[in-house]
Structures are given as structure tokens and as C-alpha cells.
Amino acid sequence: MDAGGGAADGFMRIHEALLSQGFGSTAYVMKRKRHAPGVVDAAGLLGAASKGAWLARRLRAKLSRIGRRVEGVFDFDAEGVFPAEAIIAHARGIAQRWDVVLVHWPGGYLSPVAVVQIAEALGAKVGLWQVDMAHMTGGCHYSLGCERYYEGCGRCPALGSQAEADITRRQAETRAAAWRKIGAVVLAQSDWSARKAAASHVLRGLRQAVLPIPLDLERFLDAADPLPARRRLGLSTNGRRLALVRTVDPRIAYKGFGVFLEALRRLDQAGVRLHVVGAGPSGLFPAGLKHVSFTDLGHLAGDAAMSAAYHAADFFVCPSIDDAGPMMISEAMASGRPVLSTPVGIAPDLIVEGVNGALCGSPGDPEALARGLRHYAELPADEIRRQGRAAAEMRAHLSRARFAERLTDAFRS
């Protein structure tokens, strides 16, 4: 998709960054929601008979996975049955040869075999964008501590499988064979993601490059004074520090929001005053806290709305347990806000301890997160502003121009 979540937003940011830097970029999506330049609704390329056959294959795949799907964590390649020929024909109508096929997140859309067919037909190199861990495992978006992907999966605990050659092993071998055949380049948005890829059976030995998802820095301006944004959003903190966090269903374990809620309870028991603003699903904050207060902003659509939320905050909090990004860390720092984060994803790449943010303990540790929250809740305003200015110095690192340079360098040899 080109809209509807962080993965889609990252995909569009890459596409738009390339266009802004003078590259020819065409983005093929299975479900188009926007009407942005260069975005192609792949389903619209199919004739009636081809579309009917494709939908029938998708339906059979969906029926075959009933009772076997781990929601939000696991995917079967069997559903990725879109015909490569339709994309090849359309792309050749634009240019006979292409430089790169950038594979973002094709789960349920294109199989690795179809990607190979497209790349070979267009004479293109392949880059595997590490949205999460899907390219390097037998099906998991995030492994949640499981290390079976080191060995090519099999005996998958997420599926409760004891079979060595289960679907995760078969998918891992298919992916490994495909990516090695074409000498794919692993494109990681953080050192964390690159290390995971290098350790995996599927991607081990492939060339790597690390390049954060680019931002349109005109949409995320550095604003030192939070008061205008607070007035715009109707926020009153009653003298408390204001922390911004993305709200997520706690059952989506890798985002760590359940750990964050436990940290808030401990903070409240210690009598620490803090106001927390949530961007995302409403109604997830606990009732009955005395010293910690909340505001639900709900789902914020578009960069302008998110930018206002960052500007209203004193600092941003990322409690993720497994995360290749998230982009909100980059957005917050580009907006001139320090970040308190677990040491996952892009956080260790961007955060300099005590300079532009802080890393708190081990992922999934509510006590460490509570200590970090208390530190920022009690930090003098002048120090928070100083860290915000230092955070904004990362803007050049996150620019579209810098991304285009890094991507070009990744495919030079």
C-alpha cells in the first residue's frame, strides 16, 4: 500500500525522495490509496481474466492459512501470487532497462521468485529494504527474541511447530536462494537492522548499506518553543513535563507499549509528575493514576499533524522491544526534540547519551524505562531545550539528498 501505516509512509518517503533528487522512480503497489506522482496500482494492470485468476489464487492461499496465522507477526509467501509479467510489461513501457528494483515490503503481494523474474527481465540490481525482519526470516516480521532465523528457521515457536522442515524453513530457503541468485544488496535503516540481517541464514554474506529513511525536512521544522503547538492542540500540562508517545495495542508486543504503561504505573507510585500525550489509538492509558496525566490525540493524519505533536512535546519516548526504525525517532529529532528510547533500531545510531536524548536499559525493562522517564520529567527546562537543539543537528543526516547519495553509493560496484 501507499498509505495506511508506518511501512507505507516509509515506502512513499523513499519514492518521493528519489523523485525530488532527479531520479526516475516508479512505485508499484498492490493497493493504491493516494494519487501521488509515479505510483502505480498494480492490480489495475491486469485484464479481467488475469485479475480473476490472481484473486482466486489469493483466496485459496487465505483459506489454506486459516488457523495457522499468528496475527501481526507471521506471513505466508503463498499469498504473494501477483503475476510478475504485468509489472515487467508496464516497466518496459517506461524504460527497457532499469538500474535497481527496490523491494520494500512485498508480503502477500510478490513472492521472492517474482522479484527475481522482474529484476532479471529489467536488467536491474536488487535492494532489499529492511522495513522489519521479514526479508531475513521464514515469516516473522520481528523474531521477539527467537533466534531460529540464524539457522534458517524451522521448528517455529510462533506456530507451535516441532517440524524441522515446516513452512518457515521452506520459506527461508526460498528467500535465501532468490536473494543469493541475484546478489541482492541489503539496505538497512539502522545498524541494529544490519546486524540482524548479517546474522541471519537468509541474508548472511550479502553486501550491506545502512541508510535511514529520508524525511522531507520542510515538513518537520525545528521549533524551539512548544507553546504555540500546545495552544493549537488544546494541551494544558499543569506544570508537568510533556512526553509524546505512539500508542499501540499492547498485544503488539514488539512495540513495547505494554512495558511503557507499566513504567508509567511505577512512575506514578513514586509520585513523579508527568503529562503523556498519545498519538494513535485512544483509550489505552490506565485510569486511576494520581501524578501522571494523559491526553489522547488519536490518529494523526499527515506530517503536519505529527509535526505539531512533536513541537508540543518536551521529549519523545520510544519503548520498542524489536524495531528496525521507528521513523518517529527521526521525526522527533528533526523537530528539535530529545528522544528517550530503548537501545533498538535507529536509536543507538542517532542518540548521543545526555546530548540529544538517552537510551534506557534493556528493551522490555519497565523499571529502566521508568527511570528514564523520571529523569526527563525532572530535568530542568533549559537542559531539555539544549538537548532539543542538539537533536535538531541530526537533520542533515536524515535529508533526502543524503539518502540519495547513500543509495547511489550502495550500488556503485
N, C-alpha and C positions, 0 to 999 in steps of 0.2 A: 504494500500500500504506500501511497504518498502522503498519508495523513492518518492520525489515529493512535499516536503513541511515540515514545522516545526513539524507537528504531526507525520509524517512518520519518520523523523530524531529522534525525541524523543523516538518513539517506538523501533527503532533499537538500540539506545543508552542503553535502558533498557535491551534489549535482549543480546547485546554484553557485557554489564557489568556483567550480571549473568553468562554468559559463562566464562568470564575472572576470575571470583571468584570461579569457580569449580562447579557451579550449572548446572544441566541438564535443558536446556531451548529449547523449540521448538516454533517457531513463525509462526502462521497461518495467511496468508494474502490473500485477495481476488484477488489482482493484484500484482504479483511479478515482480520487475524490476531489482533487484540485484540478485546475486547468492552467497549470504553470507551463512556461515555455519548455519544450523538449521532453515532456513527459508523455509516454505512450501507454495507452490502455491495451495491454497485450491481448486481452480477451476479445477486443474489438477487431483484431487482425484475423480472427478465424471466421471462415464461412459457416453457414448453418450446420452442415454435416459434420465438419471438424469440431465445431463447438459442442454439438450434441455428443460426439464420441468422447471428447475431453471431459465433459460434465459427468458422463456415465462412468468413466474411469475413476473420477474423483469420488463419486458416490459409492462405488464398490470399495474403494480404499477406506472411506469413512466407516462403512459398515463393518469392515474387517477389523477395525481397531476398537470397536465398542467393548468396554470393559477392560481394555489394556492401556488406555491413555492415562498418564499422570498429568493432570491439568496444569498448564503453566510451566512445565518443566521439560516434557519429553515430546518428540515428534517422530513420526514415521516418514521415511522418504517415499513410501508407497503412494502418498497423496500428491507428491510433486511430479505430476504426469503431464504438465503443459508441453505441447509439441515444440521442439527446438526449431523446426522448419519455418514456423510462422515468424519468429524473431529474426532468423537468418535472412529470410526474403525481404523483410522490412528494412533491416540494417543495410543490406546490399543496395537497396534503393537509394540510400543516403550516400554510401561510400562502399566501394568494393573491398577495401582493406581498412581495418581498424587497428589502433595501437594497443588498446587494453580493454578487456572485459572485466569490470569490477563487480565482483559477486558480493552483494551486501547481505541480505537475509532472505534466502530463497525457500525456506521451509514451507511445504505444502504448495509450492509453485513449480520450481525447476529442480530436477534431480542433478547430482554431480555429473552423470553421464550426458545429460542435455547441455550442461555448461561446457563440457569438453567439445561436444559437437558444434556449439556456437563459436567457441574460440577458434577451433581448427578451421571452420568454414570462413571466418573473417580474418584469419592470419594474425590473430591477436594474442598477446600475453594475458595472463590471468592474475588478478589480485584478489585475495580473499580477505574481505574486510571483517575484522573481529568485533561484530556487534556484541556478541556474548561468547559462549564456548561451543556453539552449535557446529561450527566447521571442524572442531577438533575432537569431538566425542562421537559416540554411536547414537546420539539422540538428545542428550541433555543440553538445555540452554545454559545451566550452571550446575556444577557437579555437587555442590553443597558438602564438600569435604570428601566425597568419594574419589578414589584415585585409580579406579579401574580404567579410566581413559589413558593412563600411562601405558597400558598393555593392549589397548585396542578393545576395551570393554568386554562384554560377555558377563554372565552371571550378574546381571544388572540388579542392584538392590532397589532402585526406584520402581522396577517392575516386579520385584519379588521373584526374580528368576534365578534358578540354580544351573541353567544350561550354559555351558561354555560357548556354544555356537548359537546363542539366541539372536534376536533381531538387532540388538545393539552391536554385537560383534560383526554381523553381516553388513550392517550399515557402515561401521567404522572401516572395514576392509574395502568396501566400495568407494568410500570417500578417499582413503589413502591412495588407492590405485589411480583414481581420477586425478587427484592433485599432483601426484608424482609424475604421471604420464605427461602432463603439460608444464611441469616445472613451475607451479603456481608460486606467487610471492605472497607471504603472509603480511598483511597490513594491520598492525595493532595500534589501537588508540592510546595504549599505555604500556609501560614496561611490565606491569603486572600481567596484562594480557599476553604480551610477547613471551614471558617466561612460561606461562601455562601452555602456550602453543608449542614451544620448543620441547617441553617435557612430554607432549602427547605422542602416542603412536601414530596418529593420523598425519600430523604436520611436522614431526621431527625431521630435521635435516633440510627443510625448505628455507630459502632465503627470506629474511625478515626486514621490515622497516617499521619504525614507530612514528606515528604522526597523529596528533589529536584531531578530533572532528573540528572543522573550521567554524568560526562564528562570523556573522555579519556584524562587525563592531559598531556600525551605525545604529543597530537595534539594541545594543547593550552598552550604553554610555556609562562612564564613570561619574557618579553623582555622590558627592560627599555628604550632603545634608539630607537626612531621612525625613524631615518634617513635611515637605511638600507631598511626598508619596503617601505618607501616613494620613494626611488630611484627605487626599484623593480617595484612599481606600476606607476612610472612616475608622481608622485604628486609633485606639487610646490604650496606652500601656500602663497608665497609673504609676509612672516612675520606674517600671521594670525594664530590663533589657529585653529586646525583641529578637527572637530566633525564628528563622524561616526554615521549614522542613517540608519535604514532599510527603504527603500522606498516601499510604498504600495499605491495602488489605493485609493484616498481619500474617495471613495464611501464605502469602507470597514470601516465603522465608528469606530468600536471598537479599531482599531489600532491607531487612533488619528493622522494620517499623515496630514490630512487637518488642524488640530489645529497647528501642527508643522509648516506648511507653513505660516499660519497667524502669528505665533510667529516670523518667520524669517522676514516677511514684517515689523513688528513693530521694530525689531532689526535694520533693515536697515534704517528705518526712523530716528532712534536715532543715526545713524552714527557709529554703532558698527561694527568693522571688524571681520569677521569670515569666515572660509572656511569649507564648508559642503561636506562630501563625502557620496554618497548614494550607498547602496548595495541592489540591487533588480531592479524592472522595471525602465527603463530610461525614461527621458523626462518629469518628473513630477515637477521639480523645476521651479519656476517662472522666467520669463525674466524681464530685466529692473532694477534689484537691483544694487546699486552702491557700497555698502560696504560689502555685503555678496556674496561670490563666491561659485561655485559648481563644483564638479566632479562626474559624473555618472560612477560607476564601473560596472553596470549591474548586472545580476545574477551571483553570485559567487558559483561555484560548488565545494563542498567538504570542509572539515575542514581546509586544508592547505591554501586555498584561503581566507577563512574567518579569519584565524589566522593572515595572512599578513595584512588584512584590520584593524584588531584591533591594531596590532603593529604600523601601520602608524598613528593612531589617537592619539590625546591628551586625548580625552574622548569620551564616547559613550552616545547617547541620546535615551531614550525610552519614547515616548509621548502617550503610550497606554491609553485608557479610560476603557476598560474591558480586562483583560488578566490574565490567570492563571499562566503564566510564566512572560515574554518570556525567552526562553533559551539564547537569545543573551545577557541578563544581566549577566548571569552566565559565559558565554564565555568571555565577555569583562573583567570581574573582574579576571578570571583565567589567562587572558593575561596581567594582570597588568595595567588595565586602569580604572580610576574612572568612575562612571556612574551617569548621571543626568536623573532622571526618575520621572514620576508621581507616586503617592503612591498606586500603584495597583500591583497585582501579587506578585512575589517573591521580588520585590524591597524593601519593608519595612523589609523583613527578612534579607537581606544581606547588605543594605546600612546603615552606621552609619554617620549621618549628619556631613559634614565637615571633616570627617576622611577618607572615601574611596569613597565619592560621595555626592549626595544631592537629596532630594525629593522636588519637586516643586509644591506647591499649590494643588488645586483640579484638578482631571482629567478633561480634556476638557477646561481648562482655558488658553487661549493663552497668556494673559498678565503675568501670573505666570511662564509659560514656557519661555517666552521672558526674564524675569528677571533672571531665572536660566541660560539661555544661555549666557546672558551678563556677569554674574558672572564668568563663566568658560572662556569666551572669553578674559576677562581682568585679570584672575588670573595669578600670577607670575609662570614662568616655574618651579621653584624649588618646589612650593606648589603643582602643578599638579603632578610632579614626586613623591612627598611624598605621595599623595593620591593614586597614582598608586601602590606604594609599599604596602600600607595598603590594597588595593583591592586584591592584589595577596595573602594575608594571608587567604582569603576565600577558597583557593584551596583544602585544606584538607576536608572542609565541602562538597565539590562537587565531591569527588572522588568516583570511582567505589566501593572500599572496604567499604566506609562509607554507600553508598546506600544499599549494600547487607546486612550489619548489621541491618540497619533500617527496611528493608523489612522483614528480618527474625524475628525481634522483633515484627512486626505488626501482625504476625500470630502465635506467640508462644502460646497464650491462646486459 
